[in-house]
């Protein structure tokens, strides 16, 4: 005859094990997304971008952006992931970063710039967003974990799913002011690490703010000469001078001149 007390103890142990297993599964589902998963999500959003944009057909311009971008990425605060840089053929001044290290800049934006320091400022800003995982955080904030997992589960190379499209729209919509300003400061530091003048980013912001018809991208208010944008630029100028970040670093106008000539 079985011992009733022993049976009760065994039953309680089994229940406890089941509860622990359930809690473990919950923790696994809520675990932070790793670099590999972020890269997959970025690749799914790239599918949306490629469907709606055409890459530049000038390999010289594209190679230049890729080379400069990789130099900055290697010296960024997150050099351990692969970065991909591409130039889209669009007269509007646009630039944006996707999760996992995917960055895009338009021919229209590059055509408005006049130095390598300015291009570096644009690329550094996007790299700063990725280094701080801003695109991924924004997706989780807006779409929640279930929405992000729907992007992750989308088929590779398949049709664009609603989750993929919403994810791309979410990231391309830009960030709150405090996030953009965090990226501003990091971008200036990243630019100095490749021995270029961080004021280049400020000059790029001024030039793009004077343009019209832009839709966000790296900078909140990009293309709109708003009072807030003017204050933001002024604050960055003060910071550069007070910290001595410029320190006589080069703008490399001569190096960028032949690239700009190809964009006319």
N, C-alpha and C positions, 0 to 999 in steps of 0.2 A: 504493500500500500504506500502511495506517495506521501511524502511529508508536506502538508499544506503550507507550512511556513516557508519551506524551500521553494515550492512552486511560486509563491508570492514574491520572493526575493528575485528569482529568475525573471519573472514577468516585469518587475520594476526595472531590472537592469536592461531588458530589451527595449522597454519604453524610453528609458534614458538614452540608450544608444541611438534610437530612432530620432529623438529630439535633437541630439548633438549632430547627427548626420544632416537633418533638415536645416539646422542653423549654419552648418558648414556650407551647404548648397547656397543658402541665402547670401552668405559672405562672399562666396565665389562669384555669384551673379553681380554683386555690388562692388567687386574689386575694381580698382582703377584700371583704365585701359592702358596697355603697354604701347611702346613705340611701334611695334609691328602692327598692332590693331589700328593705331592712329594713321599709319602709312596706308593701310588698306582703305580706310575711310577717305583719306585724301585722294587716293586713286579713283574711288568711285565718283567723287565730286569733280575730278579732272574730266571724267567722261561727259559731264554736263557742260563744263567750260568749253571743251573741244567741239561739242555739238553746236555751240552758239557763237564761237569765235574762230577766226582763221589765223594760223600762225604766220609770222613774217616769213617771206621767201628769201630774205637776204641772210645768207649764212654768216657773213662777216659781222653783221650787227648782233645776231643771235650768239655767235661764239664769243663776242666781246662781253655781252651781258653775263653769259654763263661763266666765263673765266673770272670776271670781277666778283660775281656773286659767290663763287666757290672760295675765292680768297677770303672774303668776309666771313663766310659760314665756318671755315676752318678755325677762325679766331673768335668765334662767337661764344656765348655761354652754353650753347648746346651743339657742339660739333660732332656728336656721335651718331647722328642720323644722316641718311643721304638727302641731299638737297637737289632739286630740279628747278632750273630757271628757263623760262620761255618768253618769247616776245610775240604779242598778238598784234595783228594788223588792224589798227583802229585809230582814227584821227583824234578821238577823244582822249584826254589825259587820264589814263586809268592805271591802277596798280593794286594788286591784292595777293594775299597769301592764304593757302589752304592748309588744312592739317597735314602733318607728316613731312613738311619740307618742300611743298610745291609753291613756287612764286611766279607771278606773271606781271609783266609791265608792257604797256602799249607803245606802239611807234609814235603815237601822238604825244605821249608824255616825254619820251626820249627826245623828240624833235624840239621840245620847249626848253631842254636843258643845255647848258653850255660848258660843262666841265665834268671830269671824271668824279670829282668830289660830290657833285650834285647827284650823279647816277648812284654813287656809293651810298649817299644818304637815303635815297629811295629804297635801294635793295636792303640796306641795314635796317630800315624801319620794318620791312616785311620779315626779315630774319629775326628781329627782336620779338615780333608777335609770335613767331613759331617757337623761339627759345623760351618764351613765357607760357607757351601752350594756350595762347588766347583763342585761336580758332576752335580748338577742341573744347575749351571751357565754354565758349559761346554756344556751340552746338548743344552741349549738355544742359546749359541754362535754358535755352529756348525750346529744344526738342525733347528734353528729358532723356533718361537712359534708354527707354523703350524706342524712342525715335532714332537715337544714335545706333542702337543695335539693329534697327531695320535697315539703316544704311550699310552697316557691316555685313548684313546677311544678303544684300543685293547681289545678283549674279555678276561675275566678272565678264566684261565685254558684252553684256546683254543690253536690253533696252533700259532706258532711264526710268527708274521707279519714282513714285511720288516722294518717297523719303529722300532719295538722292537730289531731286530738284529742290525740295524744301531746304535741304542741308546747304546746297550751293547758294540759294537766296539768303539764307541766314548769315553765312559767312561774308558774302559780298555786301551785305547791308551796312557793314562797319561796326564800330564799337563805341561804347560810352566814352565821354571825354577823358575820364581818369585813366582808362586803359590806353587810349591813344597817347596821352602825355607820358605814361610809363614807357611806351614804345619809343617816343621821341627821345627821351633821355638815354635809353639803352642804345638807340641807333647812333647817337653822336659818339658814344664810347666805342662802338664797333667800328665806326668810320676811322677814328683815330688809330685803331689797332692795325689798319692797313696803311698808315702814314698819310692819310688824306684829311683835309680840313673839314671838321664837323659842321662848319658854317655852310657847307655845300647843301646840307639837308634843308637848312633855313631858306637858302636862296631858291631851292627847288619848290618849297612850300609857297614862297612869295609868287613865283612864276605861275604855279598851278592855280593859286587862289585868284590870280588875275584872269584865268581862263574861264570859260563858261561851258555848261552842258556836261559837267562831270557828275559821277554818281557814287561818291564815297571812296572805296578802295582803302588804301593805307591810312588816309587822314580823314577824321571827322570834319565835315565841312569842306572837303576837297573841291576846289573849283568855285568856291563861294567866298567872296571877300566880306565876311561877316565881322562884326565887332569882336566876337569871341575869338575868331581865327586871328585877328590882328593882335589881340592881347596874348594869345598863345605864342605867336611868333616873337613878340617883344620879350616875353618871359624867357624864351629860349636864347635870345641874343644876350640877355643879361647873364644867364647861366653860363654860356660859353666864355664870356669875358671874366666872370668871377672865378671860375674854376681853372681858367687858363688852358682849356682844352684845345684851342686853336694852335697856340704855341708855334706859329709860323709854318704850319703844315701846308703841303702843296694842294692846289686845286686841280692841277694837271689839265689845263685847258687845251694845251697842244696835243696831248694824247687823245682827247675826245674829239677834236676838230674833224678828223677824217670820218669818224663814225657819224657825227651829226650831218656831215655833207651828204651821206648816203640816205638820209631820212628826208631830204627836201623833195 
